[in-house]
Amino acid sequence: MNINLKLILGLIYIVCLGVLLVFLFGNLDFKDLSDYSFIKKNSEELISLKNNNLILIIFIFFIFSILWIFLLGFAGPVAIMSGFIFGKWLGTIISVLSFALGSTLLYLFANYYFRNLIIDYLEKKIEKYKSLFKKNELIYFMIFRFAGGGGLPFGIQNILPVVFDMNVKNYFYATLFGLFPSVFIINSLGSGLEKLIEENDSLSFSNIIFNPDIYLPIFGFLIILIISFFTRKKFFKK
């Protein structure tokens, strides 16, 4: 790949990022987020749109999720939105596949454009993981994903394997299966929020926090955090 194509791809990335940010913040009025009637009305319209155009909405959301992860690098809001729109099972499948593809694209992009910079910055900090990844990069990166990436931000997790020169196929499958449990729980929370809004004309703190569709995913997430803590202690000891 010559330098001109490399420059063009870099410019396309910057333009796409700018368009996404303008779209998000240009169409979002934070004052409306405190108006429950606004939230309920738009929730009903969104679910109706999904029910009438399921395949199209899945396709649009899938592409949007890939671009979100590739350009912005964090997954939580999109996972909640996916559960809200599609429910916990379909939402999880859409989320996990799109997150794995978006993360893989970001890994390839970072490996091509910023490889030396990433190695210089991260190599000494994660020296302790090198021997683990050399043993079985697929298994250990899957465990690393499941364990919350050692507490690292999701975007950093996505580019970290540049240091290990990880095989792209192994990266994709480790991300796909490693993210599944936590993404399922976050999607379940989003699905619970949609059900709660659908069934109530007003909300209070008590009917949110004591609703099983809300507290069970939160409880599950806490369990994942505890398991992740002990997994990190066992597999990624200093």
ABEGO torsion letter per residue (X at the ends): XBAAAAAAAAAAAAAAAAAAAAAAAAABBAAAAABAAAAAAAAAAAAAAAAABAAAAAAAAAAAAAAAAAAAGBAAAAAAAAAAAAEAAAAAAAAAAAAAAAAAAAAAAAAAAAAAAAAAAAAAAAAAAAAAAAABAAAAAAAAAAAGGGGBBAAAAAAAAAAAGBBAAAAAAAAAAAAAAAAAAAAAAAAAAAAAAAABABBBAAAAAABAAAAAAAAAAAAAAAAAAAAAAAAABX
